[in-house]
Structure formats: structure tokens, C-alpha cells
Amino acid sequence: MAGSGHPAACGRLCLSRAPLAWLGAALLLLADWALLRPALPRAASLLVPAALPLLRVWVAGLSRWAGLWLGARGVIKVGTKSGSAAVQGWLAALEPLAAALGLAVPGLASFRQLRWWGAPSDADDTRLLHWGCRLDAFAVTYAAALPAAALWQKLRGLGVRGGPGGSAEAVGRLLGCLGSEKRRLPLVLVLLVLSCLGEMAIPFFTGRLTDWILEDGTARAFARNISLMCILTIASAAMEFAGDGIYNSTMGRLHGRLQGRVFRAVLRQETEFFQLNQTGAITSRVTEDTSTLSESLSEELNLLLWYLVRGLCLLVLMLWESPSLTVVTLVALPLLSLLPEMLGKWHQRLAAQMQESLAKSSQVAIEVLSAMPTVRSFANEEGEAQKFRRKQQEMKTLSQKEAVAYAVNLWTSSISGMLLKVGILYIGGRLVTSGAVSSGSLVTFVLYQMQFTTAVQVLLSCYPRVQKAVGSSEKIFEYLDRTPSCPASGVLSPSHLEGLVEFQDVSFAYPSRPDVPVLQGLTFTLRPGEVTALVGPNGSGKSTVAALLQNLYQPTRGALLLDGAPLPEYEHRYLHRQVAAVGQEPLLFGRSFRDNIAYGLIQKPTLEEITAAAVESGAHRFISELPQGYDAEIGEAGSQLSGGQRQAVALARALIRKPCVLILDDATSALDANSQLRVEQLVYESPERPSRSVLLITQRLSSVEQADHILFLEGGTISEAGTHQQLMRRRGRYWTMVQAPDGLGAPE
């Protein structure tokens, strides 16, 4: 009673914590501006000697990181309890934001010192320490840190299963299919980095040549550096070619291995799996999904890696040329990427609406034109024309909006890029006039910046496609990870098998319908040298008995023994050499007669053995009449054969194994009279009959009169058992079925 209102109270409390988390984030920002910004540089100046200016900057930066991190942990803790996924997603970026804010100035100071290593210092070494105290510098650090934190949060999500873009685990599993060939990937990465660095030779030497020309450099130095630039460019192209070749060949092997592993995983599944999943869906998963995934890894992932490495190399070189211009580029980067992406989605949404409107107007025209007699008989031509004009007007309005959206998207992308170039040139020009950078360095930076912007745009367009393709691999991994419900192959493979089969209180229900029993408490025995006939009306469970005896399903209760051992304890291949079955509609493969008859045998039989089995089943007569004989193709699924011919080939496929248990499940229904007589002679008069147990399932009751035992199956239970004469004297259900027209079924 007391706990009945607790969930509602908890919900109100969780909702109230969401604004509290946002308030905490705002207070953390205020504390950074009002307290940490002015206090930490002063404290670092007091604690660290002036002779160690870089250490001062690092002490202030790490202290800021620690303070912001502690505050972020508290805010995240409150936001986690709010239960809002949106709130938790945004607050999760506070920790990487704290790291970016704390490490930005120390990293810049260290890079500048490395950049001017060995050069005389002409500026106050403590200037950068107090630079962050200025309000404009404070705003710039946040403008640069926010994209960095968002990028870090997204990259960290790659390694989280089910996270936003959680693709790292999937890619790792896919690369695991390569085995020892994964050792090629580090070589590909090295070639990729060297190729990118070599490609940077053109912007680098362009800037240096600009300086030399302005300084009246000699023609000799000019020619030497042009030659060096050509050598580096050619070497870069050669390494790119080698890296792409190794990568694509490696990914080609991945396709074959992945497809093979998925197909083997499918073949291991239990029979119910193929009944619950459509063949087309399984085939699509094995072939199309693996092909699409492999193509994405070969093309899209290659492109992603190339531009990622290229962008990182460009970023390092941009920082080397001018850290200040690099910060300006990074601050403007969200404008170059996010705004066109948002406008692009707006344009795509309008384009989809345009297509939908076009489909509706076409539907109006199709409907009217297909019913013109009705339209004319009701004199509604003008009404239909007005209706079509209204649809056309809707299309016109949407077309105008789509044109505006396209123009705005194109204009925004163009103007944002132009504004960035103008800003870079303006700030770079001032740096050149002040002597901070040379004119050649500005030229080099502008070329780097153009390539860097292109790399970022390609990454933003390529990453979603890679993420989508790799994300689809989860469906493939479902097959790879799926554990078959059927028992694993046993180890029994005795040199001699009697063929004694015992059904001991066997009950069964299909997993898809566990509440509908098919067999209930079956108990009977198949003995070597005897023919046991199983008869009964349709739907009584006869074919299910045959499926259980082939170990295609497992009894839900009871036991099925072969020579005293349960069927699953026998080795898989051994069991199916000893137990062979022929069904009413046997499945053949689009191969030759020779391959179909020898199907599944490890040791391929000779042509004489194949011919003997075909003679015994009655298939040799029509096979020998073909020009190619046993090498003739039978067509897809045996489409070039009649039903009786397919049954004869399937019977030969079973007989060539010389099984100790033979199951004939209505296997003569499509045979002619002579072939049926031959099969009956095979069952009852074969020299191998003393060493073979035969289960004969048929609706043709004339062929069971000679059976040693007849079991009448009805409703999943054996209602009558005995010989033909005994059952006829009882005048029960078997007698009723025999008296029915053609002996094919019993009255319901």
C-alpha cells in the first residue's frame, strides 16, 4: 500500500533533476569565468619560479582541468539520476570539454616552444600564461574546445557497444576474420602516413619558393627544390598505390572468409531455423549483406582512413606553420560543417515531399484514365481536371521551396568557405606585416587549410555511410553468434551397426507450436531384416516420425535409440551414412546425375557403384538413354526430370550408402507400375534385407500387405498394430482405410 505511489514520486523527482543538472552546468561555466580564469594564473606565478615559464602554464592548465573535471563529475551524477537520455548525452561531453579547456593553453605553449626550438626568445615568456585571462581569449578557448569535446565524445562512442556510432567492436570482429593477414594493416597505415606527408610537399615547397623568390633566391636552389618536390610527389603516389593495393587485396580476402564463415554458421543451425526464416532472407544475409559490407570496408572505409590520416597530418602541419591561424580555422569549422549539413537535411526533406506529391498526382491521372467510361458517364471530366490542377499547384509550391532550399544550401557552403578564406588572409596578412610569419608560410598555410577543409567535408559525408554499413553487420553477427538448439555431433562411429531402432515413449511438438503435440507416447521397434509399415490419415505425424529418425529434430519427451544408444551420440556423418531416407518430393541439386547420387559421401564412389545403385532403384534405364549419361545435368532442383525420375534418383542416392536403416516416406507415389514393383522387390526380396531395418510410410496400402509389422498412426498415437491379416480381422481403422476408394484415405 505504501509503495503504490512511489513510481510517480520517483518520476517527478527524476524530472526535477534535469533542470538541476543544467543549472549545475551553468554554475560550472560561471565558476570557470569568474574564479578559475583570474585566479589560477596568479597562483601559478606565485608557486612556480619565473625561470620555468612553461611549467607555470602547465600548472595553471592542469589545475583548471582538475577543477572543471570535479565539477563536471558532480553535474553528471545529478544528470544521470534524472533518467533523461538527452540530458545524459549532452552532459557526457563535459568531461572531454574540461580536458580540452585545461590542456589547450599548455599544449599551445609546448607546441610554440617546440616550433621555435633553439631560437632566441624575444617576448615575455609569461605572456601566454596570462593571455587566457582576457575575455576574448576566454571566448576563443571555448569556441575551439567545444568542437574538440564533441569530436572526442563521438570517437569515444565508437568503442561503446550500442553507443552512438558504436562501430569499433564490429570493425574489430570483421578484421578478426583476416587471421594472420591483419599484420598487413600496420604496413598499410605506415604507407598511408608517408604518402600523406609526401603529398604535403607541394604546399610546403610552394611557400618556401615564394620566400626565395621574394628574397631573390638563386635559380640553382629553385631548380633543386623543384626536383625534390617532384621526387616526393612521385614517391607519395607510389606509396599510395602500394597501400591501396595491399588494403584492397586484404579486404578482398575478408569478403571470401566472412561469406564462408556466415554460410558455415547457417549450415550448423537446426531444422526449425530454416522453417522460421525465409530462404530468401537467409540467402540475402549470406550473399548480399556480406558483399555490401565488404564493399563498404574496401571503398568507404579506405576513403575514411585516407582522409582521416590526411586531415591529421594537415592539422599538425598547420599548427607548425601558424598556431593562431589554425585556431581560427578550428573555430570556424563547425560553421563549415554543421550548417550545410542542417540545410542539406532541409533540402532532402523537401525533395522527399516533392516525390510524394508527384506520386499522388500520377496516381490521380492513372485512376482517371483507367476509369474513363465511368468519368464520362457521370460527366465529371472538368472535376477530375480541377483535381489534377490542384495536385499540380501543390507540386509547384514544393518545387519552388526545393529550389530555394538548394540555392540556400549551395550559397551557404560557398559563402562560409569564402568568409573563412578572407578571414585567414586578413589575419595572416596582419601577421605577415607584423613579422610573426613569412609570406611563404602564409601561402603554405592557405594551401594546407584548403585541403584540410576538403578532408573534413569528405569525412563528414563518408562517416555516416561507413557507420551504416558496419552497423548492418550486426545482422550478420546474429548468424555467427547464434548457438544451434540441436545437440552437437557425437563421437560414436562403431565399425558394425545392427540397425535396431527403438522409440521409447516418444512425444514431440514443433518449437514454433510447442502447445500443439504432434506425437504422443510412441513406443515401437524397428528390427533388422523386418519391414515396418507406418500408415494413417494425413496429418497423423508419419513424416514427423521419419524426421525424428533422421535426427532432424529432438523428441520433447522420451528417447530414440539406435543399437541402444541415443541418436545424438553418433557422429554426424556416420549416422547419416547408416540412416538414409527418400521422401515423396525429394530435393535434388542442379548438378550431374553422378554428383547427385554420390552426394554427401566423403569417399567418392566409382561409376560402377553409382550404376549399380541406379539399376537397383530403376534410374539407370532413363539415365543411360541420355547422350551424356551420368554426367548429364538435371537442371535446377531436378527441373528437367519428372516426379518419378526424381524419386528414382533419390532412391539411388540412399541405396549407394548401403544403410542399415532405410526410410521410404511415400517414396513411390510418382513411380509407374513397373518401377513400383521394382521398389517392392527391393524392399521385400533384396539380398541385403536381413541386415537392414526398413520403415515404409505410404498411402498405397497394397504395398504394405507383405510388411512384417503395420502401425496405424492417428492423432500422434499408435491406435492399431499387427500384420495385414490381423488388422483386417479386427475391422478397425486400418480395415476402414483399406475399404475406402483406392485405399488412399480414411473417412473423417
PyMOL commands that set and color helices and strands:
alter all, ss='L'
color gray80, all
select helices_A, chain A and resi 6-47+53-82+85-91+94-115+127-131+135-158+168-176+179-199+201-214+219-267+271-276+279-321+323-370+372-377+381-434+439-471+473-481+542-549+567-569+572-578+593-597+607-617+620-624+629-631+636-638+643-655+673-685+689-691+701-704+724-730+733-739+741-743
alter helices_A, ss='H'
color red, helices_A
select strands_A, chain A and resi 501-508+519-526+531-535+557-562+565-566+579-582+661-665+693-697+709-714+717-722
alter strands_A, ss='S'
color yellow, strands_A
deselect
rebuild
show_as cartoon
